[in-house]
Amino acid sequence: MKELFKKFSKTGILVIGDLMIDQYIWGKVKRISPEAPVPVVEVTEENLLLGGAANVANNISSLGGKVFITGAIGQDDTGKILINKLAEKGFNTDGVIVDGNRPTTVKTRVLAHSQQVVRFDREEKSDISRPTQSLVLEYVRSCLPEIKGIIISDYCKGIVTRPLIRKVIEMTEGKLFIAADPKIGHFDFYKGLNLITPNINEASFGSGIDIRDEETLTDAGNALLRKLRCDSLIITRGDEGMTLFDRKGKTTHIPTCAQEVYDVSGAGDTVIASLTLSRAAGAKLTEAANMANHAAGVVVGKIGTAVATQREILESMKKCKPVQSK
């Protein structure tokens, strides 16, 4: 793994997807409101973090990868904050398109005593305009000489469309590793990609199979591979780890490496970021999946959208069980 890490700084990854801000409002609850049966949160702290596709990019950067990012934001104060936060991380923001007809997506989570009380979203889910899509694709084309992999980070906020993915596949001509973090309702968009990484609920919906046990899990994984004609598929399973399926019929179960779970927000971002970076740097798929599992185990032990470092992953590997295959 140390040898793999050395290759990350020379491995360019382009993230295409829904850029957003994750807002965390922290506080304490000491009483119930006299106006309604709800807790009164006394605010003590507030954080604004990179979310969605921006969090995917942040995870790649934290692991030492070279990041390119494209998506759309609104012509608003939140969009300016997002641009500034990307710039603070050293990211090139040329691919961030300002669209005056949409707001910048914000997910606000209110937490008290480390428990989420409520979440509310400000967003626009309609597809991006053709001019905005053209600008995104223009940026994708400009990045091709410098990248080895592409991540489609789909949060159903309008950036990821069927035409956009088809055009990206045509541009790359099968020369780059392309992975997608899918969302319910968009599964038919991802046909022909190298890898998709649904969670249990998404895999159940996409396959039409209610996943209840290992038998139905296997049925769902193989059904998705046939349906989408992808090279491989990873179903993330929360505290049960993840399961990797490939077109040769091999199934690999990878047990969770989380020591403690405080917050699963952004864990899917960490999985696809670390897995794609590793695969594009030359790792075998099982090696990349194992590394991604350790990275996810690190971030769920932190509160808020978080990232894993190379050092934290190596520490996790010293403590955790090996990959289990079937």
MIVO-222357 format. One line per 8 residues: number of its first residue (from 0); their letters; for each residue y, x, z of C-alpha. Coordinates in pm, whole numbers, plus 50000, padded with zeros to 5 digits. Each point is the difference from the previous one (the first is absolute). Example, Ala and Ser with C-alpha at 12.3 -4.5 7.8 and 13.67 -1.06 7.14 Angstrom:
2
0) AS) 49550 51230 50780; 50344 50137 49934
//
This chain:
326
0) MKELFKKF) 50000 50000 50000; 50239 50287 50068; 49941 50127 49647; 50074 49652 49865; 50323 49981 50200; 50124 50317 49830; 49997 49817 49665; 50212 49707 50118
8) SKTGILVI) 50339 50166 49946; 49917 50038 49630; 49865 49647 49961; 50256 49749 49872; 49940 49633 50075; 50211 49715 49861; 50029 49686 50214; 50088 49678 49815
16) GDLMIDQY) 50056 49695 50214; 50192 49779 50236; 50255 50201 50197; 50103 49858 50336; 50142 50067 50342; 49789 49940 50311; 50230 49902 50286; 49868 50023 50355
24) IWGKVKRI) 50185 49831 50285; 49867 50109 50340; 50058 49824 50328; 49871 49856 50325; 49903 49646 50092; 50085 49883 50351; 50045 49627 49952; 49939 49699 49776
32) SPEAPVPV) 50292 49842 49819; 50134 49679 50160; 50066 49871 49647; 49642 50018 49872; 49659 50131 50119; 50056 50347 49853; 50050 50342 50163; 50347 50147 50031
40) VEVTEENL) 49992 50360 49875; 50258 50230 50157; 50059 50253 49721; 49985 50365 50104; 49956 50184 49669; 50003 49951 49623; 49845 50211 49723; 50027 49986 49622
48) LLGGAANV) 49702 50164 49825; 49880 50044 49643; 49757 49720 49911; 49777 49886 49716; 49989 50242 49708; 50259 50214 50180; 49757 50041 50289; 49727 50104 49755
56) ANNISSLG) 50234 50270 49868; 50083 50106 50356; 49628 50041 50076; 49950 50220 49694; 50297 50214 50099; 49875 50032 50359; 49672 50141 49865; 50184 50256 49790
64) GKVFITGA) 49976 49829 49663; 50268 49991 49731; 50140 49647 49975; 50158 49795 49723; 50092 49637 50064; 50123 49702 49803; 50077 49638 50083; 50295 49766 50043
72) IGQDDTGK) 50247 49931 50280; 50290 49761 50035; 50368 50078 49968; 50047 49963 50375; 50045 50199 50321; 49625 50009 50066; 49944 50150 49657; 50250 50273 50080
80) ILINKLAE) 49818 50069 50327; 49668 50026 49814; 50147 50241 49744; 50147 50215 50278; 49670 50010 50189; 49813 50106 49687; 50260 50270 49935; 49970 50122 50362
88) KGFNTDGV) 49630 50056 49936; 50088 50209 49695; 49876 49743 49746; 50153 49978 49655; 50143 49646 49976; 50059 49993 49623; 49717 49748 49965; 50145 49752 50252
96) IVDGNRPT) 50156 49724 49791; 50287 49792 50144; 49962 49635 49897; 50298 49783 50093; 49796 49681 49961; 49757 50077 50286; 50032 50094 50366; 49844 50313 50148
104) TVKTRVLA) 49679 49892 50175; 50012 50022 50381; 49714 49928 50241; 50130 49958 50355; 49756 50024 50289; 50101 49916 50357; 49785 50178 50260; 49992 49968 50377
112) HSQQVVRF) 49777 50212 50225; 49836 50146 49686; 49899 49651 49879; 50139 49837 49686; 50180 49678 50092; 50108 49886 49655; 50058 50129 49647; 50242 49867 49743
120) DREEKSDI) 50050 50110 49638; 50299 50006 49767; 49877 50032 49643; 49988 49883 49640; 49649 49956 49857; 50080 49918 49637; 49911 50256 49733; 50255 50265 49918
128) SRPTQSLV) 50209 49947 49685; 49906 50163 49671; 50296 50242 50018; 49892 50113 50348; 49639 50039 49885; 50117 50208 49704; 50190 50233 50233; 49692 50036 50224
136) LEYVRSCL) 49780 50085 49701; 50258 50244 49868; 49985 50184 50331; 49617 49994 49996; 50001 50162 49658; 50239 50274 50117; 49766 50086 50290; 49677 50034 49802
144) PEIKGIII) 50024 50379 49940; 50038 50061 50376; 49740 49771 50159; 49623 49990 50044; 49966 49650 50143; 50167 49660 50025; 49995 49747 50283; 50073 49632 49935
152) SDYCKGIV) 50129 49870 50335; 49994 49623 49962; 50156 49782 50270; 50054 49697 49771; 50379 50044 50005; 50042 49998 49623; 49978 50363 49888; 49631 50011 49913
160) TRPLIRKV) 49925 49778 49701; 49715 49983 49753; 50210 50130 49708; 50130 50291 50209; 49650 50116 50097; 49872 49965 49642; 50287 50212 49871; 49943 50265 50270
168) IEMTEGKL) 49631 50022 49904; 50094 50034 49632; 50251 50277 50079; 49755 50210 50200; 49722 49974 49737; 49731 50040 50268; 50124 50346 50098; 50120 49915 50352
176) FIAADPKI) 49832 49857 50311; 50149 49653 50063; 49939 49809 50322; 50131 49664 50122; 50043 49845 50341; 49938 49639 49892; 50129 49667 50119; 49848 49652 49987
184) GHFDFYKG) 50089 49824 49677; 50039 50317 49792; 49640 50124 49971; 49978 49941 49627; 50296 50239 49957; 49791 50302 50105; 49730 50003 49731; 49905 50348 49885
192) LNLITPNI) 50164 50198 50281; 49818 50292 50161; 50009 49858 50352; 50115 49700 50203; 50012 49980 50381; 49988 49637 50121; 49949 49902 50362; 49728 49752 50102
200) NEASFGSG) 50210 49689 49939; 50124 50121 49663; 49650 50100 49891; 49863 49659 50102; 50266 49822 49797; 49975 50230 49699; 49620 49978 49979; 49966 49633 50099
208) IDIRDEET) 49745 50105 50265; 50048 49928 50371; 49934 50339 50165; 49809 49937 50323; 49760 50294 50029; 49885 50315 49818; 49805 49803 49738; 50299 49787 49898
216) LTDAGNAL) 50223 50310 50021; 49776 50177 49748; 49989 49694 49776; 50380 49972 50006; 50055 50369 49928; 49764 50006 49704; 50141 49671 49866; 50353 50142 50004
224) LRKLRCDS) 49888 50315 49819; 49840 49792 49724; 50293 49760 49979; 50276 50262 49989; 49809 50281 49823; 50144 50253 50245; 49833 50336 50058; 49987 49948 50375
232) LIITRGDE) 50106 49774 50282; 50069 50049 50370; 49998 49700 50233; 50186 50075 50322; 49841 49825 50298; 50231 50051 50296; 49815 50124 50307; 49677 50024 49795
240) GMTLFDRK) 50145 50272 49777; 49969 49974 49622; 49735 49971 49730; 50008 50181 49666; 49832 49858 49689; 49962 50180 49666; 49883 49890 49655; 49674 50194 50040
248) GKTTHIPT) 49895 49754 50271; 50052 50232 50297; 50141 49855 50322; 50151 50225 50268; 50085 49864 50345; 50266 50199 50184; 50036 49913 50372; 50347 49970 50150
256) CAQEVYDV) 50154 50310 50153; 50269 49823 50203; 49996 50104 50365; 50236 49717 50098; 50157 49723 49793; 50358 49902 50079; 50134 49879 49664; 49833 49956 49660
264) SGAGDTVI) 50334 49962 49816; 50002 50230 49701; 49640 50122 50042; 49920 49892 49644; 50293 50208 49877; 49856 50303 50175; 49653 49944 49853; 50111 49979 49638
272) ASLTLSRA) 50254 50283 50036; 49759 50251 50153; 49707 49897 49781; 50192 50022 49672; 50164 50330 50093; 49662 50151 50093; 49827 49869 49688; 50279 50122 49772
280) AGAKLTEA) 49984 50342 50170; 49633 50033 49906; 49803 49851 50290; 49682 49804 49936; 50044 49628 50062; 49791 50000 50319; 50200 50296 50133; 50327 49826 49916
288) ANMANHAA) 49884 49678 50165; 49892 50186 50312; 50339 50169 50025; 50177 49665 49948; 49792 49848 50278; 50111 50272 50241; 50363 49957 49893; 49979 49625 50062
296) GVVVGKIG) 49843 50063 50340; 50302 50213 50090; 50268 49748 49896; 49849 49693 50170; 50032 50194 50325; 50377 49990 49955; 50235 49702 50025; 50192 49907 49686
304) TAVATQRE) 49952 50114 49641; 49897 50360 50053; 49867 50304 49817; 49728 50258 50060; 50036 50377 49970; 49748 50260 49889; 49972 50128 50357; 49929 49652 50139
312) ILESMKKC) 49730 49940 49739; 49827 50330 50079; 50008 49912 50371; 49845 49661 49923; 49724 50166 49797; 49901 50210 50299; 49937 49686 50205; 49853 49749 49756
320) KPVQSK) 49653 49923 49858; 49898 50106 49647; 49990 49767 49702; 49705 49759 49997; 49852 49913 49663; 49755 49742 49868
//
